[in-house]
Amino acid sequence: MRIFLCALSFLFLLSIAACKSNNNNKAAGPTSSASSAQSGKFQPHDGFSPVPYGVSLDPNKDEKIKKLLGTDTYRKVNQVDMTKELNDNWIQLAKNIIKSRQEEDGTRYNAALTSQFWVLDGIFKDTMANPQIYEGQWVKFENNDTYTYGTYDKVRGGGIYHYKLDTDNLVMVDNDPLAKPLEFDVQYQAGFIVFYGTKTYDDIDIQMKLLGRPAMPKKD
């Protein structure tokens, strides 16, 4: 598993470098895929996640998958049918996991995670995100299993979390009851960390690179 994560990290960082070298691209917002939330379906609030649930950053994702798999197979690989009831169940599951892990770990916490702000420096979801999508966004984890997040000097929200020390697994539950819980496998590098979304709450297609900083980012 760790070898697999290292390989993903290498590819992810290469993609980030390629994205940053193309500074003349216009900002492009997320594009809905065929499996995105449709009219009448429940759309979770974004919370900390910089890309709305069910949305692809690659406008050609659907056509690529259909070409690769065929239309019949493609219908079988759509994301889960999101409903408010499912989101409520996920939130309760995540809260139960956090509580259980807190009881196991007691007051132990990851000092590297809580010692600084983490500023978004790259996002991959089917393709690399334009930096203007996540510019100035950050998250701050505290020793009491709470976190806040925002953009530049504006705090946009917060919630509770738990970081599992022996597995580097992070679970986050937003204070907003309409936001979807998140789970990431975390990998540390020199000066930054990478969040790999997991299957638990249907986030396996997203990866984020975050830089450690002593304070909130400031606009130039």
C-alpha positions as CSV (number, residue, x, y, z in Angstrom):
1,M,0.0,0.0,0.0
2,R,2.8,2.4,0.9
3,I,4.6,1.7,-2.3
4,F,1.4,2.4,-4.2
5,L,1.0,5.7,-2.4
6,C,4.6,6.7,-3.1
7,A,4.1,6.0,-6.8
8,L,0.9,8.1,-6.8
9,S,2.7,10.9,-5.0
10,F,5.4,10.9,-7.7
11,L,2.9,11.1,-10.5
12,F,0.9,13.7,-8.6
13,L,4.0,16.0,-8.1
14,L,4.9,15.7,-11.8
15,S,1.4,16.8,-12.7
16,I,1.6,19.7,-10.3
17,A,4.9,20.8,-11.9
18,A,3.4,20.6,-15.4
19,C,0.3,22.6,-14.2
20,K,2.4,25.4,-12.7
21,S,4.5,25.7,-15.8
22,N,1.4,26.7,-17.8
23,N,0.8,30.1,-16.2
24,N,-1.0,31.5,-19.2
25,N,-4.1,29.2,-18.9
26,K,-7.3,30.9,-18.0
27,A,-9.0,29.9,-14.8
28,A,-11.4,27.0,-15.4
29,G,-14.0,26.1,-12.8
30,P,-15.1,22.5,-12.1
31,T,-17.2,20.8,-14.8
32,S,-20.0,18.4,-13.9
33,S,-19.7,14.8,-15.1
34,A,-22.5,12.4,-15.9
35,S,-22.3,11.1,-12.4
36,S,-22.4,14.5,-10.8
37,A,-25.4,15.7,-8.8
38,Q,-28.4,16.2,-11.1
39,S,-31.6,18.1,-10.7
40,G,-33.6,16.7,-7.8
41,K,-30.6,15.0,-6.2
42,F,-29.0,16.0,-2.9
43,Q,-25.8,18.0,-3.3
44,P,-23.7,18.1,-0.1
45,H,-22.2,21.5,0.9
46,D,-18.5,21.8,0.0
47,G,-17.1,22.3,3.5
48,F,-13.3,22.0,3.4
49,S,-13.2,20.1,0.1
50,P,-12.2,22.6,-2.7
51,V,-14.0,20.6,-5.4
52,P,-17.8,20.0,-5.0
53,Y,-18.8,16.3,-4.6
54,G,-19.6,14.5,-7.8
55,V,-17.9,17.1,-10.0
56,S,-15.0,16.4,-12.3
57,L,-12.2,18.9,-13.2
58,D,-11.9,17.2,-16.6
59,P,-14.6,18.3,-19.0
60,N,-13.9,15.3,-21.2
61,K,-14.0,12.7,-18.4
62,D,-17.3,11.1,-19.5
63,E,-16.4,10.7,-23.1
64,K,-13.0,9.2,-22.2
65,I,-14.6,6.6,-19.9
66,K,-17.3,5.8,-22.4
67,K,-14.6,5.3,-25.1
68,L,-12.5,3.1,-22.9
69,L,-15.3,1.0,-21.3
70,G,-18.3,1.3,-23.6
71,T,-21.7,2.8,-22.7
72,D,-23.1,-0.3,-20.9
73,T,-20.1,-0.7,-18.7
74,Y,-19.9,3.0,-18.0
75,R,-23.3,3.0,-16.4
76,K,-22.0,0.5,-13.9
77,V,-19.1,2.7,-12.7
78,N,-21.1,5.8,-11.8
79,Q,-20.6,7.2,-8.3
80,V,-23.0,6.4,-5.6
81,D,-26.6,7.8,-5.7
82,M,-26.1,10.6,-3.1
83,T,-29.0,11.4,-0.9
84,K,-29.4,13.3,2.3
85,E,-30.1,10.1,4.2
86,L,-26.9,8.6,2.9
87,N,-24.9,11.7,3.9
88,D,-26.5,11.6,7.4
89,N,-25.5,8.0,7.7
90,W,-21.9,8.8,6.6
91,I,-21.7,11.6,9.1
92,Q,-22.8,9.4,12.0
93,L,-20.4,6.7,10.8
94,A,-17.5,9.2,10.8
95,K,-18.4,10.5,14.2
96,N,-18.5,7.0,15.6
97,I,-15.1,6.3,14.1
98,I,-13.7,9.5,15.6
99,K,-15.1,8.7,19.0
100,S,-13.8,5.1,18.9
101,R,-10.3,6.3,17.9
102,Q,-10.2,9.0,20.5
103,E,-10.9,6.4,23.2
104,E,-8.1,4.2,21.8
105,D,-5.5,7.0,21.4
106,G,-6.4,9.2,24.5
107,T,-4.5,12.5,24.3
108,R,-2.0,11.4,21.7
109,Y,-1.9,13.6,18.6
110,N,0.4,14.2,15.6
111,A,2.5,17.2,16.4
112,A,3.6,17.7,12.8
113,L,0.0,18.0,11.7
114,T,-1.1,20.5,14.3
115,S,2.0,22.7,14.5
116,Q,1.3,24.8,11.4
117,F,-1.3,25.8,8.8
118,W,-1.6,23.7,5.7
119,V,-2.1,25.6,2.5
120,L,-3.4,24.0,-0.6
121,D,-0.8,23.9,-3.4
122,G,-2.2,21.4,-5.8
123,I,-5.4,19.4,-6.5
124,F,-5.9,16.5,-8.8
125,K,-9.4,15.1,-9.6
126,D,-9.4,13.4,-13.0
127,T,-7.0,16.2,-14.1
128,M,-5.0,19.0,-12.4
129,A,-7.0,21.9,-11.0
130,N,-6.2,25.5,-12.1
131,P,-4.4,27.1,-9.1
132,Q,-7.0,29.9,-9.1
133,I,-9.6,27.4,-7.9
134,Y,-7.9,26.8,-4.6
135,E,-5.8,30.0,-4.3
136,G,-5.3,31.0,-0.6
137,Q,-7.2,28.1,0.9
138,W,-5.9,26.5,4.1
139,V,-6.8,24.2,6.9
140,K,-5.5,24.2,10.6
141,F,-5.7,21.2,12.8
142,E,-5.7,21.6,16.6
143,N,-4.5,19.3,19.4
144,N,-8.1,19.0,20.7
145,D,-9.3,17.2,17.5
146,T,-11.0,20.3,16.0
147,Y,-10.0,22.0,12.8
148,T,-10.8,25.2,10.9
149,Y,-10.4,26.1,7.3
150,G,-10.6,29.2,5.2
151,T,-9.3,31.4,2.4
152,Y,-6.6,33.9,3.2
153,D,-7.6,35.7,6.4
154,K,-11.3,34.6,6.2
155,V,-12.3,31.5,8.3
156,R,-15.0,29.7,6.3
157,G,-15.8,26.8,8.6
158,G,-14.6,24.1,10.9
159,G,-15.3,20.7,12.4
160,I,-13.9,17.7,14.3
161,Y,-11.3,15.2,13.1
162,H,-9.1,12.4,14.1
163,Y,-5.7,11.4,12.8
164,K,-4.8,7.8,13.3
165,L,-1.1,7.7,14.2
166,D,-0.4,4.1,13.2
167,T,-2.1,4.3,9.8
168,D,-1.8,8.0,8.8
169,N,-5.5,8.0,8.2
170,L,-7.5,11.2,8.7
171,V,-11.3,11.5,9.2
172,M,-13.0,14.9,9.1
173,V,-16.6,15.9,10.0
174,D,-17.7,19.4,9.2
175,N,-19.8,21.5,11.7
176,D,-22.2,22.0,8.7
177,P,-24.6,19.1,8.9
178,L,-25.1,19.3,5.1
179,A,-21.4,18.9,4.3
180,K,-20.1,15.4,3.5
181,P,-17.5,13.8,5.8
182,L,-14.0,13.3,4.4
183,E,-11.4,10.6,4.8
184,F,-7.8,10.8,3.6
185,D,-4.7,8.7,3.7
186,V,-1.8,11.1,4.5
187,Q,1.7,11.0,3.3
188,Y,4.4,13.3,4.6
189,Q,7.2,14.7,2.4
190,A,9.8,17.4,3.1
191,G,7.8,20.6,3.8
192,F,4.4,19.3,2.6
193,I,1.8,16.6,2.9
194,V,-0.4,14.8,0.3
195,F,-4.0,13.9,1.1
196,Y,-5.2,10.8,-0.9
197,G,-9.0,10.5,-0.8
198,T,-10.4,7.0,0.1
199,K,-13.4,4.9,-0.9
200,T,-15.2,5.3,2.5
201,Y,-17.1,8.5,1.6
202,D,-16.6,8.2,-2.2
203,D,-13.5,10.5,-2.5
204,I,-11.0,8.1,-4.0
205,D,-10.7,10.2,-7.1
206,I,-9.2,13.3,-5.3
207,Q,-5.7,14.1,-4.2
208,M,-4.4,17.3,-2.6
209,K,-0.9,18.7,-1.9
210,L,-0.6,21.0,1.1
211,L,2.3,23.2,2.1
212,G,3.2,23.7,5.8
213,R,3.1,27.4,6.7
214,P,3.4,29.2,10.1
215,A,0.4,31.5,9.4
216,M,-2.6,32.0,7.1
217,P,-1.6,32.9,3.6
218,K,-1.8,36.6,2.6
219,K,-2.7,38.1,-0.7
220,D,0.2,39.6,-2.6
